[in-house]
Amino acid sequence: MSKSFFTVIKELTQRPYKKKIRPVQRTPIDQEWDKPISFARIEEELSKSSDIIFRKFILRVKEEIPCVLGVVDGLVDKNILDAYVLRALMVEAVDDPLFQAMTFEHVLDGLLDLFTPTNEVKKISHLGEAIDAMLSGDAVLFLEEGQEAIVISARGWANRGVNVPLNESSIRGPKEGFNETLRTNTSLLRRRIKHPSLRLVSMKIGDLSKTDVVIAYIENMANMDVVSEVLRRLSRIQIDGIVSGDMLEELIEDHPYSPFPQVSNTERPDIVASDLLEGRVAIMVDGTPSALIVPVTLPIFMQVNDDYYQRAMIVIIVRTIRYWGAFIALLAPSLYIAVTTFHQEVLPTTLVLSIAANREAVPFSALGEALLMLLALEILQEGGLRLPKPIGQTIGIVGALIIGDAAVKAGLISPIMVIVIGLTAVSSYTIPYYDLAIAIRLIRVPLMILSGTMGFFGLGIGLYLTIIHLLGLRSFGTPYLSPIAPFKLRAFLQDTFVRAPWWASGDVPDLVDVHDTKSGRKK
């Protein structure tokens, strides 16, 4: 009993990318994946689905050869198939003497060279390759009695165009955002980095979903140890399917039980290009309109894209406001609880008397009062987030006004507590990254409890433990508080609390241990 209990605890606390690979439940077709192509077996496996189409016809060469074109309805461009594949094989090639001289043994090579005028064409010989190509949106030309086939690129499914990113608006920057089509996303990235050093490495993740994933980095700028670690962690993932790139974040992060995000994600190709130029690695997943960025540090989550399109002096002011907002969102309720409960002497007498008069009829302690208001605030935020956008905004504003006013009139909450919680809520909106804002909301509660039980001493303990936790975090080997700890002066002055002007910003920031290949030294 105890052994099984400790085994479960060990498995739960082990980092995801270090867990033992679970056994995969293999289906009969999985066991035949590397066998030679058999159209009869493919038809038997795929014809059970109504969206699979097999178009049978006869190639009239030196001998009549039965052929089949296999596609998935909805994933192919029918105009390409009709104009450049079926018409070329069934009409235009009939009178060609080279076509008429082909035999069964050489017909695929001849078709590959002469009669498939499309962009991407290749010959395959394994059963799994044929099935994977069809289900990925390509057309596959089979010979009914052969053990080889031709894959013809004819992908053409419906997709959302390149639109303005909804969650990362920009005042002065580009208005393009990723969409759900992986190849569109890589093209947006390639448009911004037109250099052969940009590497795009493809792999598939998911035993059933076979989701396409691309790892992007710039050779000679990215740390190859980080690139190798990203590839290693991704290759070890054993899961039935990936329906969103955000699932990968939980599977590859270093510290899964930390509330702080260790992988950044963005919908903007300009941000991805900028991160790659700083030596980081991007992970793009088919079907997800965003990219994951590793490694990251805490200051990155306090930066927004407009910081790099405004003048440096404006950015310094705005970032200062943003950091003050984060500190207020984290510490305001705890400071109020500690002062009103244990340390009234730090306030002017007039203010102490005012607070005492307002709280005279309140039946709760300052801690209970704050927890009650925060609970109401979190419920309103979550409710407004899940409702349709116009209704959600109305619920958030009207609900807060009505509940706050009613609670004060009923004597349940003091007016100053409404001010403190309102200031805390507004300040939390200055944190640009949603996952970091959630982390601060989580940490705020234990800090309030410690302040309500031990005053400034308890608040100090909570902050001390939080800083120790941050110092121990790593994102793919990079210290989470870099360049603050370990302190790196150039990177600190270049792009942390301030942003240096472009003419003074130098080369790559010293955040991810990038090696200078020209001089042989670390930057």
Salt bridges, closest charged atoms under 4 A:
GLU32 OE1 - ARG41 NE 2.92
GLU43 OE2 - LYS56 NZ 3.59
GLU44 OE1 - ARG41 NH1 3.84
GLU45 OE1 - ARG41 NH1 3.28
GLU64 OE2 - ARG60 NH1 2.50
ASP73 OD1 - LYS78 NZ 3.33
GLU92 OE2 - ARG87 NE 3.48
ASP109 OD1 - LYS123 NZ 2.64
GLU129 OE1 - HIS126 ND1 3.24
ASP132 OD2 - LYS204 NZ 3.92
ASP138 OD1 - ARG155 NE 3.14
GLU148 OE1 - LYS123 NZ 3.86
GLU176 OE2 - ARG191 NH1 2.97
GLU176 OE1 - ARG192 NH2 2.73
GLU180 OE1 - ARG160 NE 3.13
ASP207 OD2 - ARG22 NH2 3.96
ASP212 OD1 - LYS204 NZ 2.52
GLU219 OE1 - ARG199 NH2 2.47
GLU229 OE2 - ARG232 NH2 2.86
GLU229 OE2 - ARG233 NE 2.73
ASP240 OD1 - ARG22 NH2 3.42
ASP254 OD1 - ARG233 NH1 3.12
ASP270 OD1 - ARG268 NE 3.15
ASP275 OD1 - ARG280 NH1 3.68
GLU278 OE1 - ARG280 NH1 2.40
ASP307 OD2 - ARG319 NE 3.05
ASP307 OD2 - ARG322 NH1 3.03
GLU345 OE2 - HIS343 ND1 3.74
GLU369 OE1 - ARG359 NE 3.09
GLU378 OE1 - ARG441 NH2 2.38
GLU378 OE2 - ARG444 NH2 3.60
GLU382 OE2 - ARG386 NE 2.79
ASP405 OD2 - LYS409 NZ 3.31
ASP495 OD1 - ARG319 NH2 2.86
ASP510 OD1 - LYS488 NZ 3.95
ASP513 OD2 - LYS522 NZ 3.48
